[in-house]
Amino acid sequence: MSINEAIKEQRITKNLSLMDVEKATGIRNGSLCRWENGQVSPSITFCIKLAQFYGCTLDELVGLSEIPNEYKQNATLPTKLQQSAIAFAKDFGDMFTDKNYKDMSKLYKAITPELRALTLGYIVGLLQSNGINTKSILGY
């Protein structure tokens, strides 16, 4: 899917008119229409603004749904979990309800990339301090 198709799909999915989006985001002079029609491409600044407005990631906004091949080759999961990983999951299992997962997903999309990295680092540290070999799962 091209960026223009993905931007249009986001707007239509949210049941918004061109004017609704332009007014809410400050995009002017029919730029959104030209982006959706593929006449021109938006700058990264406007892509970020649209992603924030639609409540999605940049990947979702520009229609990236596939993992590039160079990342797929390293995306192997362990075939067997360690007992410490199972015990950890049981101890904290009540945190991972459907509602909590949805709330965490919304929060994750709303925070900055720097804060996402810090959060991931904290989680990895927490796993490692509970004796879980993150290298076999994450590669580090």
N, C-alpha and C positions, 0 to 999 in steps of 0.2 A: 504494500500500500504506500502510495506517495504521501509526502508531507501535506500537500494540499487536500488530498482526500481524507487524511486522518484528522486534520483540523476541522474540516466540514462535518465529518462524522461525529466528532466530539460535540459540536454545537447542536447538531440535529438530535443526537441522543439526549441532550439536556433540554430539548424542546425550546430552544432560544432562537430569536431572529438575529439577523446580522446587526441590526440597530441595538438590540439588547446588549450584545457582547461589546460592541464598539463603545456604547455609552458607559458600561460598567468598567471597562478596562482603559478607557481613554485613547483607544486606537481611533485614528481620524482619517477623513478623506477617502472612505471606501477601501482602505487598505485590506481589511479582512476579506472583502469580496474578491479582490485581486489575488490574494493568497489562496483562497479556496478554489478559484478558477484556474490556478496554476500559471497566471501571468507573471507573477514574481514570487519570490520566497521570502518569508519573514526573517528578520534578524534573530539571533539567539536571544536578545533582550526581549523581543516581543514573544518568542516561544516560551520563555520563562514566565512572562506575564500571563499568557494564555493558560499554561499548565497550572499556575497558582489559582487562576480564576475557575478553571474547570475542576480543580481538586484532583489532578492526576500527575503522574511523573512525566518528564520530558520524553522518555521512551514511549509511553502510551500516547502522548500527544502527537508524536511524529510517526506513529504506526509501527514501531519496532516490536514485534511479538516473538520473533525467533532469536535464539541465542546464536551469535556468529560462530562459525565452525571452529575458529581458533580457540574458543572457550569451551566448546563441547568436548574436545579430546581430553581435557583435564578434569572434566566434571564427573568423576567417579565417586560413588559412595561406598563406604565399607560394607562388606557382605554380612558381617556379624558385629553387633554392638557389644562393647565391653560391659561387664556387670556394673561397674561404677556409673556408666552412662545411663543404664536402665534404672538404677537406684536414684540417681539425680532426677530423672524424668518423673519417677513416682513421687518423689518429695515435692516437686514443684508442678505436678500435673494439674492441680486445681487452678493454676494461673492461666492455663491454656484452654479456656472455654471458648466457644464460638464467639460470644459477645466480646470477651477480652481480646481475642485475635482481631476482630473487626476494629475495635478501638485502637489497638496497637498499630494496625495497618494505616489507619487515618493519621495517627500521630506521626508515624514513620514518614508518610508522604509530606507532612507539613513542616518537618524540621530540615535544617540545612544539611548539606553533604558533610560538613565538618562534624556536626553533632551526630550524624549517622555513624561516621567512622569512630567517634569516641564511644558511642553506644555499643557498636560491634566489638571494639577492643575490650570494653567492660565485660561483655558477655563471654568473650573468649577467655578472659582472665578468670571469670567466675567458674567456667567449665574446667579450666586447667587446675584451679585451686581445689576442685572436687575430684581430682585424679582422672579426668577424662582426657584422652589423647586426642587433642584437636588437630594434630598434624595428619592423622589418618583420615580425618573428616574434611578439614578445610585446606590442608596442604601447608599449614604453618602453626 
